[in-house]
Amino acid sequence: MKEKVSPFLKRLSENPAIRQQYYISGFESADVIYNDPLMEEKHEVVKGLVHKYPNRALIKVSYLCAAHCRFCTRIRQIGNPEGTLSDIDLENILLYLQQNPQIDDVILSGGDPFYTPDITYKLLEKLQFISTVKTIRIGTRMPFQSPDSFHTKNISSLLNLINDIGKRIPLYILVHINHPDELNKETESVIKLLKEQKVTVLSQTVFLRNINDNFETLYLLFKKLYHLGVIPYYLYHCDHVKGLERFTGDINKEKEIAIRLRAELSGIACPLFVEDLEDGYGKMPVY
Ligand code: SF4
């Protein structure tokens, strides 16, 4: 995966937490063949749609993001333009959803659905009218990678549509954030903008070795998110991707941090510590 750092993140590049997440380090080898730890390709039933659990479908709108996280579970795909869904791909996806009414929960991911707002718009415009789809979730990291983009015309139109759909269907926006230093005036203003829409805003965080795997950092992050009105949802053990082992921490150390977070944060401010199991069980709480 090529290095890609947005102009906004470049301004923060002196910060070690930002640098380690986005810049290629000497530990990265160009020869690694990255695996698919969550077996998404095996369950990709139509281009862009992963149907792994009976009632849920994951739609990858594209493989494109505003910046490339070096620890990304989908490092094998990110940046590849071949993942971008065409109009025909969108039609095929919608047809599959209509033919599989047991799918009531649809997750838009990628890549970042806000990085290709026109495609996400087209998809949502039709998805909202599939009566068997009862909830929609959208995962994004763009508020922390390119907050200025949220004031462009295309993202504003997408937000208007999201706001409109959210009046009828529960719509969740899941923001991916790993470190309190990713919160600042600009990124917090995007969180506020998202919260003005008719949506619930939740957060997802990945334990990253030597970046955020200590109690103080995560305590501050979840407390700040809680104060911004964001519900911390999941705290992940880093997925096992070949070549990215330097980011995966010691699960016993992470358990101790998670237990302390549970003891010291308000219940609603404390995310569930989970591991995404490779055998198809999905996200299981780490006890
Ligand atoms: S924004 Fe998300 S999908 Fe894109 S590179 Fe980062 S972790 Fe991967």
Residues whose N, C-alpha, C, O or C-beta is under 5 A from the ligand:
A	BS01	SF4	C65 A67 H68 C69 C72 I78 G110 G111 R141
